Amino acid sequence: MSFKELNEKFNFNGKSVLCVGGTKGIGAGIATRFAQLGANVSIAGRSAETATQMLEQLAKNAKNIEEQKFKYFKVDCSSASSLSAFIAEVKTHYAVGGLDYLVQSQGDWTSGDIGVKSEDGLDKRFSIVCFSKFNIAYQLTPVLKEASLFVFGPRKSGSIDLNDVELSSNNSFWTAAGRDGAFLDSMTMELQTHDKKGIRYFHVKPGVVKTDLVKNSNRGRVLQGVMSLANSMMGQDPVEHANLEVYLVSQATHGGRYDEKGRLIRDYSWIEDENNRKQLWDWTYNKSNALFRLDSSNQQPPSVSNLA
Ligand SMILES: NC(=O)c1ccc[n+]([C@@H]2O[C@H](COP(=O)([O-])OP(=O)(O)OC[C@H]3O[C@@H](n4cnc5c(N)ncnc54)[C@H](OP(=O)(O)O)[C@@H]3O)[C@@H](O)[C@H]2O)c1
């Protein structure tokens, strides 16, 4: 049975999802699919204007508009103060009833230009694509009930220079993309290891999805041209594609790293080395703690892992 058919058999009535980066692209596709299946859907991103249009789209796609609730949270994931306000608002909103599924796909090719610093002094691309995803997942633990999913790109090889996680000395586009994938792989595994609530943590490769990701970028004409062509020729429709993420968070029994066909990715020696992951976790935790003063009761000693 396809993911689409399995999702159609599942009862999403009363389930809640928050899609950070859900105002456009892959996240918007996931939010729309959840709306079609009957869930209550929240979206988050910077642009209130885009979000208003997206909320109208969600209402049009609702399975039962009388029953379902749609909401927008404004956040700029490159800013610690914006993230703090957003996380507090989300916690209050879901204090009663909780949040079933958290999906994060925030980041595009323009918002995190290489070499640009965020207002907090972090590499801006790193702060949006990596750091915000960890912090949102970690800090929403008290209200999260079932699953947390990062959409980016699990790796099968490569490593992170633990002395230069923000890539101050080699910040090329492809090096940064490799770092981002490995970072989110590591945090997925570590969040799972530290879990004590039975939450399943995922990192998913979306494959090629038809979005405006490349259109507004300034990566150089050749790269932009090739990527735009690949995206328009090979790209999957975002709502069709979303069946993968919807299936994983609602029905997959084990968290982990998954490819675009929903197959578990294993055998990646750098992140499977616990020592590497622990060092990266400590580095990230300390940086986060300096900016957010984390609630350490979220960080539990390793329990029985849910990873397959
Ligand atoms: N499309 C693909 O084929 C593909 C393939 C592999 C990996 N990916 C990765 O998947 C992720 C999503 O791609 P996409 O195609 O969905 O991109 P997209 O269409 O450009 O959407 C990006 C989303 O992230 C939000 N966003 C960007 N910067 C933000 C910030 N600073 N704070 C809060 N929200 C922010 C945007 O909303 P606002 O502009 O309103 O903030 C939007 O909702 C990217 O990291 C991309 O590299 C995509």
The ligand as an SDF file (V2000), in Angstrom:
LIG
                    3D

 48 52  0  0  0  0  0  0  0  0999 V2000
   12.9170   21.7330   -2.6490 N   0  0  0  0  0  0  0  0  0  0  0  0
   13.7510   20.7160   -2.7490 C   0  0  0  0  0  0  0  0  0  0  0  0
   13.7530   19.9870   -3.7550 O   0  0  0  0  0  0  0  0  0  0  0  0
   14.7180   20.3890   -1.6160 C   0  0  0  0  0  0  0  0  0  0  0  0
   15.5260   19.2490   -1.7300 C   0  0  0  0  0  0  0  0  0  0  0  0
   16.4010   18.9270   -0.6690 C   0  0  0  0  0  0  0  0  0  0  0  0
   16.4470   19.7300    0.4570 C   0  0  0  0  0  0  0  0  0  0  0  0
   15.6630   20.8550    0.5250 N   0  0  0  0  0  0  0  0  0  0  0  0
   15.7630   21.6780    1.7470 C   0  0  0  0  0  0  0  0  0  0  0  0
   14.4970   21.7200    2.3840 O   0  0  0  0  0  0  0  0  0  0  0  0
   14.3070   22.9920    3.0090 C   0  0  0  0  0  0  0  0  0  0  0  0
   12.9860   23.6120    2.5280 C   0  0  0  0  0  0  0  0  0  0  0  0
   13.0340   23.7830    1.1310 O   0  0  0  0  0  0  0  0  0  0  0  0
   11.8220   24.4340    0.3350 P   0  0  0  0  0  0  0  0  0  0  0  0
   11.9990   24.0290   -1.0820 O   0  0  0  0  0  0  0  0  0  0  0  0
   10.5430   24.1630    1.0360 O   0  0  0  0  0  0  0  0  0  0  0  0
   12.1820   26.0030    0.4740 O   0  0  0  0  0  0  0  0  0  0  0  0
   11.1940   27.2750    0.3010 P   0  0  0  0  0  0  0  0  0  0  0  0
   10.1100   26.9800   -0.6730 O   0  0  0  0  0  0  0  0  0  0  0  0
   12.1030   28.4270    0.0250 O   0  0  0  0  0  0  0  0  0  0  0  0
   10.5180   27.4320    1.7630 O   0  0  0  0  0  0  0  0  0  0  0  0
   11.3160   27.8010    2.8500 C   0  0  0  0  0  0  0  0  0  0  0  0
   10.4360   28.0170    4.0690 C   0  0  0  0  0  0  0  0  0  0  0  0
   11.2880   28.3720    5.1470 O   0  0  0  0  0  0  0  0  0  0  0  0
   10.8240   29.6060    5.7230 C   0  0  0  0  0  0  0  0  0  0  0  0
   11.9730   30.3570    6.1790 N   0  0  0  0  0  0  0  0  0  0  0  0
   13.0860   30.7240    5.4780 C   0  0  0  0  0  0  0  0  0  0  0  0
   13.9050   31.4340    6.2550 N   0  0  0  0  0  0  0  0  0  0  0  0
   13.3150   31.5280    7.4780 C   0  0  0  0  0  0  0  0  0  0  0  0
   13.6580   32.1550    8.7020 C   0  0  0  0  0  0  0  0  0  0  0  0
   14.7800   32.8600    8.8280 N   0  0  0  0  0  0  0  0  0  0  0  0
   12.7980   32.0380    9.7510 N   0  0  0  0  0  0  0  0  0  0  0  0
   11.6430   31.3430    9.6370 C   0  0  0  0  0  0  0  0  0  0  0  0
   11.2560   30.7250    8.5010 N   0  0  0  0  0  0  0  0  0  0  0  0
   12.0830   30.8320    7.4390 C   0  0  0  0  0  0  0  0  0  0  0  0
   10.0740   30.3260    4.5870 C   0  0  0  0  0  0  0  0  0  0  0  0
    9.0690   31.2240    5.0840 O   0  0  0  0  0  0  0  0  0  0  0  0
    9.2980   32.8150    5.1650 P   0  0  0  0  0  0  0  0  0  0  0  0
    9.9790   33.2390    3.8930 O   0  0  0  0  0  0  0  0  0  0  0  0
    7.9210   33.3750    5.3590 O   0  0  0  0  0  0  0  0  0  0  0  0
   10.1320   33.0180    6.3780 O   0  0  0  0  0  0  0  0  0  0  0  0
    9.3890   29.1360    3.9140 C   0  0  0  0  0  0  0  0  0  0  0  0
    8.2140   28.7840    4.5940 O   0  0  0  0  0  0  0  0  0  0  0  0
   15.5310   23.8450    2.6470 C   0  0  0  0  0  0  0  0  0  0  0  0
   16.4330   23.8070    3.7310 O   0  0  0  0  0  0  0  0  0  0  0  0
   16.1110   23.1310    1.4410 C   0  0  0  0  0  0  0  0  0  0  0  0
   17.5190   23.3480    1.3190 O   0  0  0  0  0  0  0  0  0  0  0  0
   14.7850   21.1830   -0.4770 C   0  0  0  0  0  0  0  0  0  0  0  0
  1  2  1  0
  2  3  2  0
  2  4  1  0
  4  5  1  0
  4 48  2  0
  5  6  2  0
  6  7  1  0
  7  8  2  0
  8  9  1  0
  8 48  1  0
  9 10  1  0
  9 46  1  0
 10 11  1  0
 11 12  1  0
 11 44  1  0
 12 13  1  0
 13 14  1  0
 14 15  2  0
 14 16  1  0
 14 17  1  0
 17 18  1  0
 18 19  2  0
 18 20  1  0
 18 21  1  0
 21 22  1  0
 22 23  1  0
 23 24  1  0
 23 42  1  0
 24 25  1  0
 25 26  1  0
 25 36  1  0
 26 27  1  0
 26 35  1  0
 27 28  2  0
 28 29  1  0
 29 30  1  0
 29 35  2  0
 30 31  1  0
 30 32  2  0
 32 33  1  0
 33 34  2  0
 34 35  1  0
 36 37  1  0
 36 42  1  0
 37 38  1  0
 38 39  2  0
 38 40  1  0
 38 41  1  0
 42 43  1  0
 44 45  1  0
 44 46  1  0
 46 47  1  0
M  CHG  2   8   1  16  -1
M  END
$$$$
